[in-house]
Amino acid sequence: MFFKNISTMFKREFRAYFYTPLAYVFIGMFVFFMGIMFNSFLQNYLNYMQASAYQMGAQITIDRLAEAFYANMHVILMIMIPFFTMRLFTSESSQGTFALLMTSPIRTIELVIAKFAGAATIVLIMLGMTVIFPIFLFAFSDKSAQSPGPDMGIVGATYLGLVLISFTYVAIGTFWSSITESQLIALVFTFFNIFFLWLLSLWAQSTSGGVQATLQQMAVNEQFMSFSRGTLELKSFVIFLSYIIFYLFLTNRSIESRAWRS
């Protein structure tokens, strides 16, 4: 019954994104911007290759350039994901369906997981549509020592990092959507929360010792950068999963509180 309820609610949430132009517009915008960045990435790579051929520039691998490309992809996801999550619970309040959900035979944790999974699936679709870029590079590289193409192991690790950090942002947005009836407020607080976690790595630079180490571990972008370099560390998985579980737990408590008050 647990998984059946989640599956039913998930289908409802996922389809809701495509009842309006929201999913089409943002998925299209994401792919468009990433296409522009990929074109710029190719131009930079060709310039580096040309310069190194004439010994006019420093040697740089395609994986180092791709690291900057995926860092930009991460920034775009930071900006776009709050727009997907701001409506998760606020829409139920505006449409007057929240009370109906609370009286239906579904537990709050099932509702929270289904809402989260719906938004996370949209993000997976967005990321999946960009996989064509590294495949293109690998397929059309000459596999020579000078131009070996991207390391697909690093690419795979990077996409795993993108999935984990994106799911973290979705969980954050789900929480803030659950505590307010205003989509604008949910959007603003989600942005601030994500930006706060991003700033932790900068604050860590002005500290030292145990405080610095703690802030660096808590900074989600620091954990993502380890994935983008092809490093898979258990602590990075644990940190991302801890954030996701923590914010989903807060969301569940928030929904339970709202249900009790109503």
C-alpha positions in Angstrom: 0.0 0.0 0.0 2.9 2.3 0.8 4.5 2.1 -2.7 1.1 2.1 -4.4 0.1 5.4 -2.8 3.4 6.9 -3.7 3.2 5.7 -7.3 -0.4 7.1 -7.6 0.6 10.5 -6.3 3.8 10.5 -8.3 2.0 10.0 -11.5 -0.4 12.9 -10.6 2.5 15.2 -9.8 4.6 14.3 -12.8 1.7 14.8 -15.2 0.8 18.1 -13.6 4.1 19.6 -14.8 3.0 19.0 -18.4 -0.6 20.3 -18.0 1.0 23.8 -18.1 3.9 25.1 -20.2 6.1 25.1 -17.1 8.0 21.9 -17.9 8.3 22.5 -21.6 9.6 26.1 -21.1 12.2 25.3 -18.5 13.4 22.1 -20.1 13.7 23.9 -23.4 15.5 26.9 -21.7 17.9 24.5 -19.9 18.8 22.6 -23.1 19.1 25.9 -25.0 21.5 27.5 -22.5 23.5 24.3 -22.2 23.8 24.2 -26.0 25.2 27.7 -26.1 27.7 26.9 -23.3 28.7 23.7 -25.1 29.4 25.6 -28.3 31.5 28.0 -26.3 33.2 25.0 -24.6 34.1 23.6 -28.1 35.5 26.9 -29.3 37.7 27.2 -26.2 38.9 23.6 -26.6 39.8 24.0 -30.3 41.6 27.3 -29.4 43.6 25.4 -26.8 44.4 22.6 -29.1 45.5 25.0 -31.8 47.7 27.0 -29.4 49.3 23.8 -27.9 50.0 22.5 -31.4 52.2 25.5 -32.0 53.5 25.5 -28.4 51.9 28.8 -27.8 49.8 27.9 -24.8 49.7 25.6 -21.7 48.7 22.0 -22.2 45.2 21.4 -21.0 43.0 18.3 -21.2 39.5 18.1 -22.4 38.4 16.9 -19.0 39.7 20.1 -17.3 37.7 22.2 -19.7 34.7 20.0 -19.2 35.0 20.6 -15.5 34.2 24.3 -16.1 31.3 23.3 -18.4 29.7 21.2 -15.8 30.3 23.8 -13.1 28.2 26.2 -15.3 25.5 23.5 -15.6 25.4 23.3 -11.8 24.9 27.0 -11.6 22.0 26.9 -14.1 20.4 24.1 -12.1 20.7 26.1 -8.9 18.7 28.9 -10.6 16.1 26.8 -12.3 15.2 24.1 -9.8 13.5 26.5 -7.3 11.0 27.3 -10.1 10.0 23.7 -10.3 9.7 23.2 -6.6 7.9 26.4 -5.6 4.5 25.0 -6.6 4.8 21.6 -5.0 2.7 22.3 -1.9 1.7 25.9 -2.5 -0.4 24.9 -5.5 -2.5 22.6 -3.2 -3.3 25.5 -1.0 -4.2 27.9 -3.8 -6.4 25.2 -5.5 -8.0 24.3 -2.2 -7.0 20.6 -2.5 -4.7 20.5 0.6 -7.5 19.6 3.0 -8.8 17.0 0.6 -5.3 15.4 0.4 -5.1 15.4 4.2 -8.4 13.5 4.5 -7.5 11.0 1.8 -6.1 7.5 2.8 -2.5 8.6 2.2 0.1 9.3 4.8 2.1 12.6 4.8 5.4 10.9 4.2 4.0 9.2 1.1 2.8 12.6 -0.1 6.2 14.2 0.5 8.1 11.4 -1.3 5.7 11.5 -4.3 6.0 15.3 -4.5 9.8 15.1 -4.3 10.0 12.3 -6.8 7.9 14.2 -9.3 10.2 17.2 -9.3 13.3 15.1 -9.2 12.1 13.2 -12.3 11.8 16.4 -14.3 15.4 17.3 -13.3 16.5 13.8 -14.4 14.9 14.5 -17.8 16.8 17.8 -18.1 20.1 16.2 -17.2 19.4 13.2 -19.5 19.0 15.5 -22.5 22.5 16.9 -22.0 24.2 13.5 -22.1 24.3 13.9 -25.9 27.2 16.5 -25.4 29.8 14.1 -24.0 28.6 11.3 -26.3 29.2 13.7 -29.2 32.7 14.5 -28.0 33.6 10.9 -27.5 32.1 9.8 -30.9 33.9 12.4 -33.0 37.2 12.6 -31.2 40.1 11.0 -33.1 41.2 9.0 -30.0 44.8 10.2 -30.5 47.1 11.2 -27.7 46.6 14.8 -28.6 42.8 14.6 -28.7 41.7 11.5 -26.8 38.2 12.7 -26.1 36.6 12.9 -22.7 37.2 10.3 -20.0 33.7 8.7 -19.8 34.5 7.6 -16.2 34.9 11.2 -15.1 31.8 12.1 -17.2 29.8 9.4 -15.4 31.0 10.6 -12.0 30.1 14.2 -12.8 26.6 13.3 -13.8 26.2 11.3 -10.6 27.3 14.4 -8.7 24.8 16.5 -10.7 22.0 14.1 -9.9 22.8 14.1 -6.1 23.2 17.9 -5.8 20.1 18.5 -7.9 18.1 16.1 -5.7 19.4 18.0 -2.7 18.1 21.3 -4.2 14.7 19.6 -4.9 14.5 18.5 -1.3 15.2 22.0 -0.1 12.6 23.5 -2.4 10.1 20.9 -1.3 10.5 21.9 2.3 10.1 25.6 1.7 7.1 25.0 -0.5 5.5 23.1 2.4 5.7 26.0 5.0 4.0 28.8 3.0 1.0 29.3 0.7 2.9 31.8 -1.5 4.9 30.5 -4.4 7.0 33.7 -4.4 8.0 33.2 -0.8 8.8 29.5 -1.4 11.0 30.5 -4.4 12.9 33.3 -2.6 13.6 31.1 0.5 14.7 28.2 -1.6 17.2 30.5 -3.4 18.5 31.8 -0.1 18.9 28.3 1.3 20.7 27.0 -1.7 22.9 30.1 -1.9 23.7 29.7 1.8 25.0 26.1 1.3 27.0 27.4 -1.7 28.6 30.2 0.4 29.8 27.8 3.1 32.9 26.9 1.0 33.8 30.7 0.8 33.3 31.2 4.5 35.5 28.1 5.1 38.4 30.0 3.5 38.4 32.7 6.2 38.5 30.1 9.0 40.9 27.4 10.0 41.1 24.1 11.9 38.0 22.1 12.7 35.6 24.9 11.7 37.1 25.1 8.3 36.9 21.4 7.8 33.3 21.3 8.9 32.2 24.1 6.6 34.0 22.5 3.7 32.2 19.2 4.3 28.9 20.9 4.6 29.4 22.9 1.4 27.5 21.0 -1.3 29.5 22.6 -4.2 32.7 21.3 -2.6 31.3 17.8 -2.6 30.1 18.2 -6.2 33.6 19.3 -7.4 35.0 16.1 -6.1 32.6 14.2 -8.4 33.5 16.5 -11.4 37.1 15.4 -11.0 36.2 11.8 -11.2 36.5 11.1 -7.5 33.8 8.9 -5.8 34.0 9.3 -2.1 31.6 7.7 0.4 31.5 10.8 2.5 30.2 12.8 -0.5 27.3 10.3 -0.9 26.6 10.4 2.8 26.5 14.3 2.9 24.1 14.6 -0.1 21.8 11.8 1.2 21.9 13.4 4.7 20.7 16.7 3.2 18.0 15.0 1.2 16.7 13.0 4.1 16.9 16.0 6.5 14.9 18.3 4.3 12.3 15.7 3.5 12.0 15.0 7.2 11.4 18.7 7.9 8.9 18.7 5.0 7.0 15.8 6.5 6.9 17.5 9.9 5.7 20.7 8.3 2.9 19.0 6.5 1.9 17.1 9.6 1.7 20.5 11.5 -0.4 22.1 8.8 -2.7 19.1 8.7 -3.1 19.3 12.5 -3.9 23.0 12.4 -6.4 22.6 9.6 
